[in-house]
Amino acid sequence: LIYRALVKLVPQTRRGDKFFSFIIFVIQHKRLPTNQLIFNDVLYGIKTTDEILNPLRVFVSDKEFVKLYVKAIVGDQYNVPTIAVLESEEQVESFNFPDACCIKPTHASGKVTLRKRGEDINYDEINSWFSINYYRSGREANYKTLKPKVIVEPLIFSNTNVEDFKIFCFNGAPAFIQVDIDRYVNHTRKFFDTNWEELDFSILYPKSDKLIVKPNNFDEMLSLAKMLSKHFSMIRVDLYSDGNQIYVGELTNVSGNATENFIPPKAEVAASKLLFGSQNR
């Protein structure tokens, strides 16, 4: 009820964004945000200052345009190919979707349709994405000016349940990796340091008990994350890998909207030391 009231009543201005974000942070973390180098506090700082309005952060928030950044920094071979970008409901209705493909909005996060074996297309759901205002729901201002579009891509690795590797970086240095497991079935997570040593915490979702083997191209993944993150302070580089080929999924400016809790809560301190290193002393 509080969240709905905030979304409806708080003005969509920078001052309103900061008030909204402050209230949500306090409710989620049961403490005040600080200026210290603490995981969620740094994300909150990015979100509530002009850093989130950095044109490059806004540019890479668009799932179509981020591919141009990836191409310029590390090469187009790391991009998931684009089949089509649809800019209206009419284009969606008339498009001949491949029998197997990934369909998602370019201007939001968390929405995706994975089509396989020519399954029926839910046109109503896809068309509803054009009315999504991702900025309004979470006040991440990097999404505020993005044009609503739908992007169509092939199913990478011919699979609808691909593990993704989210690499948290600070000042161009990879620190730890989040692995999302069975994301569309029974979502769990595991975290590893850059030596692929398992870390004793999770964020938001339960810690998985599955054995996750170090990818054969893990060193290449770290190298890509380092290059892609070098123009930002803190950012998350999301990659897909089958051990041979690597694709960039997206660059995430404010992971979890600065609201996700650690499991256990005290692990945020240890994770922050790992991420921010000597600068956290």
C-alpha angles and dihedrals in degrees: 000000000000091000093049091049092050093049091050102040109031112092117248093240131111090260090049091047091054093048092048092048093047094053093046091048092052092047094048099041100027091226140077120269115252138199091243125115094261119141101246094032092058091048089049089051092053091048097048100042133064089267089087088057092057103130091231092054089049092047096052091047088073109084091214097047097042086071089065089055092048091049092051096046106036108001139274092266088079094058123094102240116255115232096181144338112217117201103185144027088253091058090049092051094050098040119108101224116208116250089249120033148124117245123190143147117263094212102052142041134236098030118110141144117206110198121196134172093007096297118179116278117235096219093177091058094047093046090050088065091072088069095049112120101192091176092056094052097049106010095235095155094201087076096048099094100033116125114236111249139152120228124203120205137169119263102263116229086005088272136119095200104055119163113236127207116215112196117199112213135185122194091345096310120116110226111172140352130230116206116199112207127198089352095177097036114035107348116218134151143214129194129210136180122233090274089057092249110150115248121220100237144061135204123233096325125065120270111262121239092205121114109246113198118216108257115249089235096045094125090054090050091054091048092052091048091051093052096043094048098046095096094054138060105225117000139146119235112205116205137177120210138172091189093269110044124042125202128186111234100186146306113253117207101187109024111216090352087279089287106099117112126222121240104249098021094223090062090078089078093053092044090050092053089050093049101041098032119183091358088070094065 
